[in-house]
Amino acid sequence: LRHGRIVMGPEVAELETALARQCGNAFAVAVDSGSSALYLALRCLDLGPGDEVITTPLSWVATFNAIAATRALPVAVDIGDDLNMDPAAIEAAITPNTRAIVAVHYAGLVCDMAPIMDTAARHGLDVVEDAAQAFSAHRDGSPAGSFSRLAALSMNPMKVFSAYGEAGAVVCDEEALYDRLTMLRYAGTVNREECREISLNHKPDTIQASMLLVVLRHLEDKVEQRRKIARYYDGELGSLVACPGEPQGARHVYYDYIIQCDRRDDLKCFLESRGIEVKIHHETLIPDQPAYENLPAQDLPAARRATERILSLPCHEAMRDDEAEYVAAAVRNFFVF
């Protein structure tokens, strides 16, 4: 506030350096939201009418919206047991019009990226990671955001790495992409005067960058507290419900702790009656949203079954041990009685 550069101040560049390092990339471009980050990443692929982009149906609508905003067609494939996009389902969805894959790291668990990247390489497709929920998560020794050509991050207040308002970033390794992203976030201008592409304002606020630099110093403690609660839930509830688990070689950051069970709606009501806030993320698949009613029908049996079974339990860094114990006891009581 003292230096007065409220937008695009020096702290923004400092944050970008930290984000690039954390994600194992050469460059990061901070923007005003995670939605902007994903949209601008996709803009860099020069998608347009007739192009198809494969992604998951189980995500926040911004994933489809960012694809559709480029005028490309989102194509959903089914999910696996981990609730992420099933790599084995991608091959059958590829057509001559397929241009890219958007891999969403759902709930804080990085997708099984090795087969996804292999399929993309064999078909000459770009991959963009939607790492909005998975900052600082790892898979096979590599951090979220490091697998693909471009990756989008979100740091809004709900995220594990949380700003005090909206914030996002795109990470990449190619200088040409970095230059284009910095232009696209500032109305397509170079040196604030020469407009080379049609774009809008996606610039970040300095105060969010400043706060995020502070939050970053405490991020590992936040993540470890979530992981501690998740391990406790795993031990207490694993015999009663399907717990998210953590595949070998993965580091889950538990943006959400999502269980699955057949009597989900009854359990939800039971827990809410005992003062426990639970959520369903997400009850409606994106292809079933009214905005996408004109999409071709897609066979997504695993994803549709998941929407009937998933439930997010409280799992965050402000939870006390006795609160986690109360939640676990309530879940156990539901199944006992």
One Martini backbone bead per residue (centre of mass of N, CA, C, O) as a GRO file, in nm:
protein
  337
    1LEU     BB    1   0.055   0.064  -0.017
    2ARG     BB    2   0.296   0.260  -0.013
    3HIS     BB    3   0.384   0.233  -0.327
    4GLY     BB    4   0.092   0.225  -0.507
    5ARG     BB    5   0.094  -0.061  -0.671
    6ILE     BB    6  -0.201  -0.218  -0.694
    7VAL     BB    7  -0.121  -0.301  -0.988
    8MET     BB    8   0.147  -0.476  -1.076
    9GLY     BB    9   0.347  -0.510  -0.866
   10PRO     BB   10   0.641  -0.644  -0.740
   11GLU     BB   11   0.497  -0.893  -0.601
   12VAL     BB   12   0.413  -1.039  -0.856
   13ALA     BB   13   0.694  -1.127  -0.950
   14GLU     BB   14   0.763  -1.278  -0.691
   15LEU     BB   15   0.535  -1.484  -0.714
   16GLU     BB   16   0.608  -1.603  -0.989
   17THR     BB   17   0.876  -1.724  -0.900
   18ALA     BB   18   0.755  -1.912  -0.681
   19LEU     BB   19   0.559  -2.072  -0.863
   20ALA     BB   20   0.759  -2.186  -1.065
   21ARG     BB   21   0.927  -2.338  -0.859
   22GLN     BB   22   0.699  -2.516  -0.732
   23CYS     BB   23   0.616  -2.633  -1.041
   24GLY     BB   24   0.874  -2.672  -1.230
   25ASN     BB   25   0.917  -2.389  -1.379
   26ALA     BB   26   1.017  -2.106  -1.559
   27PHE     BB   27   0.713  -1.989  -1.560
   28ALA     BB   28   0.490  -1.717  -1.447
   29VAL     BB   29   0.139  -1.594  -1.469
   30ALA     BB   30  -0.038  -1.367  -1.324
   31VAL     BB   31  -0.385  -1.350  -1.225
   32ASP     BB   32  -0.734  -1.296  -1.130
   33SER     BB   33  -0.785  -1.616  -1.191
   34GLY     BB   34  -0.843  -1.944  -1.260
   35SER     BB   35  -1.022  -1.901  -1.508
   36SER     BB   36  -0.824  -1.721  -1.659
   37ALA     BB   37  -0.593  -1.920  -1.668
   38LEU     BB   38  -0.731  -2.138  -1.842
   39TYR     BB   39  -0.814  -1.961  -2.079
   40LEU     BB   40  -0.527  -1.855  -2.155
   41ALA     BB   41  -0.399  -2.127  -2.204
   42LEU     BB   42  -0.597  -2.200  -2.439
   43ARG     BB   43  -0.535  -1.956  -2.621
   44CYS     BB   44  -0.235  -2.057  -2.682
   45LEU     BB   45  -0.361  -2.296  -2.882
   46ASP     BB   46  -0.560  -2.188  -3.102
   47LEU     BB   47  -0.849  -2.230  -3.071
   48GLY     BB   48  -1.162  -2.344  -3.235
   49PRO     BB   49  -1.380  -2.410  -3.449
   50GLY     BB   50  -1.394  -2.777  -3.441
   51ASP     BB   51  -1.254  -2.816  -3.188
   52GLU     BB   52  -1.127  -3.058  -2.949
   53VAL     BB   53  -1.165  -3.118  -2.583
   54ILE     BB   54  -1.046  -3.324  -2.341
   55THR     BB   55  -1.231  -3.422  -2.039
   56THR     BB   56  -1.398  -3.386  -1.748
   57PRO     BB   57  -1.720  -3.405  -1.581
   58LEU     BB   58  -1.569  -3.372  -1.287
   59SER     BB   59  -1.632  -3.038  -1.220
   60TRP     BB   60  -1.610  -2.730  -1.256
   61VAL     BB   61  -1.750  -2.529  -1.502
   62ALA     BB   62  -1.486  -2.376  -1.587
   63THR     BB   63  -1.364  -2.593  -1.763
   64PHE     BB   64  -1.569  -2.578  -1.994
   65ASN     BB   65  -1.586  -2.268  -2.031
   66ALA     BB   66  -1.295  -2.224  -2.129
   67ILE     BB   67  -1.327  -2.389  -2.383
   68ALA     BB   68  -1.582  -2.248  -2.503
   69ALA     BB   69  -1.446  -1.957  -2.516
   70THR     BB   70  -1.267  -2.064  -2.772
   71ARG     BB   71  -1.485  -2.244  -2.951
   72ALA     BB   72  -1.463  -2.510  -2.843
   73LEU     BB   73  -1.513  -2.863  -2.773
   74PRO     BB   74  -1.627  -3.035  -2.515
   75VAL     BB   75  -1.499  -3.365  -2.405
   76ALA     BB   76  -1.616  -3.627  -2.224
   77VAL     BB   77  -1.478  -3.853  -1.991
   78ASP     BB   78  -1.437  -4.090  -1.789
   79ILE     BB   79  -1.387  -4.218  -1.471
   80GLY     BB   80  -1.225  -4.329  -1.199
   81ASP     BB   81  -1.176  -4.434  -0.876
   82ASP     BB   82  -1.029  -4.137  -0.817
   83LEU     BB   83  -1.217  -3.921  -0.997
   84ASN     BB   84  -1.050  -3.912  -1.233
   85MET     BB   85  -0.951  -3.925  -1.529
   86ASP     BB   86  -0.951  -4.186  -1.755
   87PRO     BB   87  -0.693  -4.280  -1.949
   88ALA     BB   88  -0.842  -4.522  -2.105
   89ALA     BB   89  -1.076  -4.319  -2.233
   90ILE     BB   90  -0.931  -4.133  -2.443
   91GLU     BB   91  -0.881  -4.282  -2.711
   92ALA     BB   92  -1.189  -4.312  -2.802
   93ALA     BB   93  -1.225  -3.977  -2.815
   94ILE     BB   94  -1.050  -3.954  -3.055
   95THR     BB   95  -1.022  -3.725  -3.324
   96PRO     BB   96  -0.946  -3.524  -3.589
   97ASN     BB   97  -1.039  -3.269  -3.386
   98THR     BB   98  -0.835  -3.315  -3.178
   99ARG     BB   99  -0.615  -3.095  -2.968
  100ALA     BB  100  -0.681  -3.158  -2.651
  101ILE     BB  101  -0.601  -3.186  -2.293
  102VAL     BB  102  -0.778  -3.166  -1.977
  103ALA     BB  103  -0.629  -3.203  -1.661
  104VAL     BB  104  -0.797  -3.273  -1.363
  105HIS     BB  105  -0.717  -3.222  -1.018
  106TYR     BB  106  -0.916  -3.372  -0.815
  107ALA     BB  107  -0.921  -3.262  -0.479
  108GLY     BB  108  -0.577  -3.290  -0.492
  109LEU     BB  109  -0.529  -3.515  -0.718
  110VAL     BB  110  -0.319  -3.632  -0.931
  111CYS     BB  111  -0.311  -3.748  -1.214
  112ASP     BB  112  -0.236  -4.002  -1.434
  113MET     BB  113   0.002  -3.873  -1.646
  114ALA     BB  114   0.163  -4.074  -1.814
  115PRO     BB  115  -0.068  -4.185  -2.007
  116ILE     BB  116  -0.163  -3.909  -2.103
  117MET     BB  117   0.106  -3.816  -2.234
  118ASP     BB  118   0.133  -4.056  -2.425
  119THR     BB  119  -0.125  -4.013  -2.586
  120ALA     BB  120  -0.063  -3.725  -2.677
  121ALA     BB  121   0.202  -3.788  -2.830
  122ARG     BB  122   0.080  -3.996  -3.039
  123HIS     BB  123  -0.144  -3.752  -3.136
  124GLY     BB  124  -0.048  -3.449  -3.111
  125LEU     BB  125  -0.123  -3.332  -2.821
  126ASP     BB  126  -0.222  -3.113  -2.598
  127VAL     BB  127  -0.156  -3.020  -2.249
  128VAL     BB  128  -0.368  -2.922  -1.973
  129GLU     BB  129  -0.357  -2.819  -1.645
  130ASP     BB  130  -0.602  -2.837  -1.386
  131ALA     BB  131  -0.461  -2.709  -1.074
  132ALA     BB  132  -0.663  -2.565  -0.873
  133GLN     BB  133  -0.666  -2.817  -0.635
  134ALA     BB  134  -0.315  -2.893  -0.647
  135PHE     BB  135  -0.127  -2.730  -0.494
  136SER     BB  136   0.162  -2.926  -0.403
  137ALA     BB  137   0.113  -3.162  -0.551
  138HIS     BB  138   0.199  -3.511  -0.632
  139ARG     BB  139   0.362  -3.725  -0.898
  140ASP     BB  140   0.621  -3.913  -0.936
  141GLY     BB  141   0.801  -3.648  -0.825
  142SER     BB  142   0.586  -3.439  -0.944
  143PRO     BB  143   0.434  -3.149  -0.980
  144ALA     BB  144   0.183  -2.971  -1.018
  145GLY     BB  145   0.235  -2.830  -1.351
  146SER     BB  146   0.489  -3.016  -1.485
  147PHE     BB  147   0.370  -3.199  -1.731
  148SER     BB  148   0.276  -2.967  -1.909
  149ARG     BB  149   0.276  -2.698  -2.114
  150LEU     BB  150   0.025  -2.606  -1.941
  151ALA     BB  151  -0.088  -2.438  -1.629
  152ALA     BB  152  -0.355  -2.401  -1.392
  153LEU     BB  153  -0.422  -2.171  -1.126
  154SER     BB  154  -0.578  -2.147  -0.796
  155MET     BB  155  -0.630  -1.874  -0.521
  156ASN     BB  156  -0.876  -1.891  -0.375
  157PRO     BB  157  -1.022  -1.909  -0.058
  158MET     BB  158  -1.075  -2.233  -0.089
  159LYS     BB  159  -0.796  -2.298  -0.113
  160VAL     BB  160  -0.507  -2.405   0.012
  161PHE     BB  161  -0.389  -2.177  -0.169
  162SER     BB  162  -0.488  -1.868  -0.030
  163ALA     BB  163  -0.649  -1.595  -0.083
  164TYR     BB  164  -0.826  -1.259  -0.034
  165GLY     BB  165  -0.940  -1.359  -0.313
  166GLU     BB  166  -0.874  -1.338  -0.636
  167ALA     BB  167  -0.657  -1.589  -0.801
  168GLY     BB  168  -0.392  -1.664  -1.048
  169ALA     BB  169  -0.216  -1.899  -1.281
  170VAL     BB  170   0.046  -1.956  -1.523
  171VAL     BB  171   0.242  -2.232  -1.629
  172CYS     BB  172   0.575  -2.258  -1.791
  173ASP     BB  173   0.866  -2.310  -2.035
  174GLU     BB  174   0.792  -2.105  -2.260
  175GLU     BB  175   0.870  -1.794  -2.369
  176ALA     BB  176   0.646  -1.749  -2.579
  177LEU     BB  177   0.414  -1.804  -2.383
  178TYR     BB  178   0.482  -1.592  -2.176
  179ASP     BB  179   0.453  -1.346  -2.363
  180ARG     BB  180   0.157  -1.398  -2.439
  181LEU     BB  181   0.033  -1.395  -2.157
  182THR     BB  182   0.115  -1.103  -2.080
  183MET     BB  183  -0.059  -0.985  -2.308
  184LEU     BB  184  -0.345  -1.113  -2.250
  185ARG     BB  185  -0.377  -0.989  -1.953
  186TYR     BB  186  -0.340  -0.687  -2.119
  187ALA     BB  187  -0.541  -0.657  -2.368
  188GLY     BB  188  -0.316  -0.739  -2.588
  189THR     BB  189  -0.058  -0.582  -2.488
  190VAL     BB  190   0.230  -0.373  -2.553
  191ASN     BB  191   0.339  -0.142  -2.345
  192ARG     BB  192   0.028  -0.041  -2.307
  193GLU     BB  193  -0.034   0.030  -2.639
  194GLU     BB  194   0.003  -0.227  -2.820
  195CYS     BB  195  -0.239  -0.406  -3.000
  196ARG     BB  196  -0.229  -0.763  -3.099
  197GLU     BB  197  -0.480  -0.869  -2.929
  198ILE     BB  198  -0.781  -0.993  -2.835
  199SER     BB  199  -0.859  -0.880  -2.505
  200LEU     BB  200  -0.859  -0.867  -2.157
  201ASN     BB  201  -0.872  -0.816  -1.817
  202HIS     BB  202  -0.620  -1.017  -1.601
  203LYS     BB  203  -0.509  -0.865  -1.371
  204PRO     BB  204  -0.347  -0.847  -1.076
  205ASP     BB  205  -0.334  -0.789  -0.744
  206THR     BB  206  -0.100  -0.694  -0.523
  207ILE     BB  207  -0.230  -0.779  -0.251
  208GLN     BB  208  -0.254  -1.079  -0.323
  209ALA     BB  209   0.045  -1.133  -0.366
  210SER     BB  210   0.132  -1.050  -0.081
  211MET     BB  211  -0.038  -1.261   0.073
  212LEU     BB  212   0.070  -1.517  -0.073
  213LEU     BB  213   0.362  -1.491   0.030
  214VAL     BB  214   0.276  -1.555   0.319
  215VAL     BB  215   0.118  -1.821   0.281
  216LEU     BB  216   0.357  -1.984   0.159
  217ARG     BB  217   0.515  -2.011   0.433
  218HIS     BB  218   0.246  -2.196   0.550
  219LEU     BB  219   0.158  -2.430   0.359
  220GLU     BB  220   0.275  -2.695   0.476
  221ASP     BB  221   0.106  -2.687   0.736
  222LYS     BB  222  -0.171  -2.700   0.599
  223VAL     BB  223  -0.131  -2.966   0.450
  224GLU     BB  224  -0.058  -3.146   0.696
  225GLN     BB  225  -0.328  -3.114   0.842
  226ARG     BB  226  -0.501  -3.242   0.622
  227ARG     BB  227  -0.344  -3.513   0.617
  228LYS     BB  228  -0.402  -3.588   0.908
  229ILE     BB  229  -0.709  -3.606   0.886
  230ALA     BB  230  -0.715  -3.812   0.655
  231ARG     BB  231  -0.575  -4.041   0.809
  232TYR     BB  232  -0.789  -4.062   1.026
  233TYR     BB  233  -1.029  -4.127   0.844
  234ASP     BB  234  -0.916  -4.378   0.716
  235GLY     BB  235  -0.902  -4.543   0.985
  236GLU     BB  236  -1.214  -4.496   1.078
  237LEU     BB  237  -1.375  -4.538   0.769
  238GLY     BB  238  -1.268  -4.768   0.567
  239SER     BB  239  -1.499  -4.995   0.652
  240LEU     BB  240  -1.762  -4.805   0.551
  241VAL     BB  241  -1.611  -4.642   0.327
  242ALA     BB  242  -1.491  -4.473   0.052
  243CYS     BB  243  -1.181  -4.362   0.037
  244PRO     BB  244  -0.953  -4.180  -0.135
  245GLY     BB  245  -0.669  -4.194  -0.091
  246GLU     BB  246  -0.313  -4.288  -0.194
  247PRO     BB  247  -0.123  -4.334  -0.428
  248GLN     BB  248   0.152  -4.448  -0.530
  249GLY     BB  249   0.350  -4.154  -0.557
  250ALA     BB  250   0.147  -3.969  -0.401
  251ARG     BB  251   0.031  -3.623  -0.318
  252HIS     BB  252  -0.220  -3.526  -0.123
  253VAL     BB  253  -0.408  -3.210  -0.034
  254TYR     BB  254  -0.713  -3.195   0.030
  255TYR     BB  255  -0.937  -3.000  -0.072
  256ASP     BB  256  -1.092  -3.274  -0.055
  257TYR     BB  257  -1.284  -3.509   0.141
  258ILE     BB  258  -1.391  -3.798  -0.040
  259ILE     BB  259  -1.656  -3.994  -0.014
  260GLN     BB  260  -1.818  -4.325  -0.061
  261CYS     BB  261  -2.175  -4.410  -0.083
  262ASP     BB  262  -2.498  -4.541  -0.113
  263ARG     BB  263  -2.620  -4.351   0.144
  264ARG     BB  264  -2.563  -4.043   0.102
  265ASP     BB  265  -2.823  -3.875   0.167
  266ASP     BB  266  -2.864  -3.986   0.451
  267LEU     BB  267  -2.589  -3.902   0.561
  268LYS     BB  268  -2.612  -3.603   0.513
  269CYS     BB  269  -2.856  -3.554   0.700
  270PHE     BB  270  -2.730  -3.669   0.956
  271LEU     BB  271  -2.490  -3.471   0.977
  272GLU     BB  272  -2.652  -3.205   0.969
  273SER     BB  273  -2.819  -3.271   1.235
  274ARG     BB  274  -2.510  -3.249   1.384
  275GLY     BB  275  -2.353  -2.985   1.261
  276ILE     BB  276  -2.239  -3.093   0.978
  277GLU     BB  277  -2.056  -2.990   0.712
  278VAL     BB  278  -2.158  -3.081   0.384
  279LYS     BB  279  -2.068  -3.186   0.045
  280ILE     BB  280  -2.122  -3.174  -0.320
  281HIS     BB  281  -1.843  -3.256  -0.557
  282HIS     BB  282  -2.059  -3.291  -0.802
  283GLU     BB  283  -2.398  -3.340  -0.867
  284THR     BB  284  -2.342  -3.214  -1.155
  285LEU     BB  285  -2.258  -3.265  -1.451
  286ILE     BB  286  -2.152  -3.066  -1.695
  287PRO     BB  287  -2.316  -3.192  -1.942
  288ASP     BB  288  -2.595  -3.139  -1.756
  289GLN     BB  289  -2.596  -2.858  -1.802
  290PRO     BB  290  -2.783  -2.620  -1.957
  291ALA     BB  291  -2.544  -2.496  -2.131
  292TYR     BB  292  -2.495  -2.826  -2.246
  293GLU     BB  293  -2.756  -2.951  -2.400
  294ASN     BB  294  -2.615  -2.960  -2.705
  295LEU     BB  295  -2.455  -3.184  -2.652
  296PRO     BB  296  -2.350  -3.472  -2.700
  297ALA     BB  297  -2.404  -3.768  -2.595
  298GLN     BB  298  -2.261  -3.928  -2.297
  299ASP     BB  299  -2.084  -4.205  -2.172
  300LEU     BB  300  -2.089  -4.191  -1.790
  301PRO     BB  301  -2.116  -4.414  -1.553
  302ALA     BB  302  -1.909  -4.347  -1.329
  303ALA     BB  303  -1.984  -4.049  -1.291
  304ARG     BB  304  -2.286  -4.091  -1.227
  305ARG     BB  305  -2.239  -4.266  -0.979
  306ALA     BB  306  -2.072  -4.065  -0.815
  307THR     BB  307  -2.298  -3.842  -0.776
  308GLU     BB  308  -2.451  -4.057  -0.570
  309ARG     BB  309  -2.178  -4.095  -0.352
  310ILE     BB  310  -2.058  -3.827  -0.292
  311LEU     BB  311  -1.870  -3.681   0.001
  312SER     BB  312  -1.779  -3.398   0.187
  313LEU     BB  313  -1.565  -3.362   0.441
  314PRO     BB  314  -1.426  -3.215   0.687
  315CYS     BB  315  -1.098  -3.057   0.575
  316HIS     BB  316  -0.892  -2.849   0.767
  317GLU     BB  317  -0.659  -2.640   0.928
  318ALA     BB  318  -0.885  -2.546   1.162
  319MET     BB  319  -0.911  -2.817   1.272
  320ARG     BB  320  -0.976  -3.010   1.532
  321ASP     BB  321  -0.945  -3.311   1.672
  322ASP     BB  322  -1.235  -3.320   1.802
  323GLU     BB  323  -1.382  -3.264   1.533
  324ALA     BB  324  -1.289  -3.511   1.377
  325GLU     BB  325  -1.403  -3.712   1.584
  326TYR     BB  326  -1.699  -3.627   1.555
  327VAL     BB  327  -1.731  -3.698   1.258
  328ALA     BB  328  -1.651  -3.997   1.273
  329ALA     BB  329  -1.866  -4.080   1.483
  330ALA     BB  330  -2.111  -4.005   1.310
  331VAL     BB  331  -2.059  -4.202   1.082
  332ARG     BB  332  -2.062  -4.456   1.255
  333ASN     BB  333  -2.351  -4.420   1.371
  334PHE     BB  334  -2.502  -4.447   1.107
  335PHE     BB  335  -2.412  -4.750   1.048
  336VAL     BB  336  -2.512  -4.875   1.319
  337PHE     BB  337  -2.824  -4.740   1.303
   0.00000   0.00000   0.00000
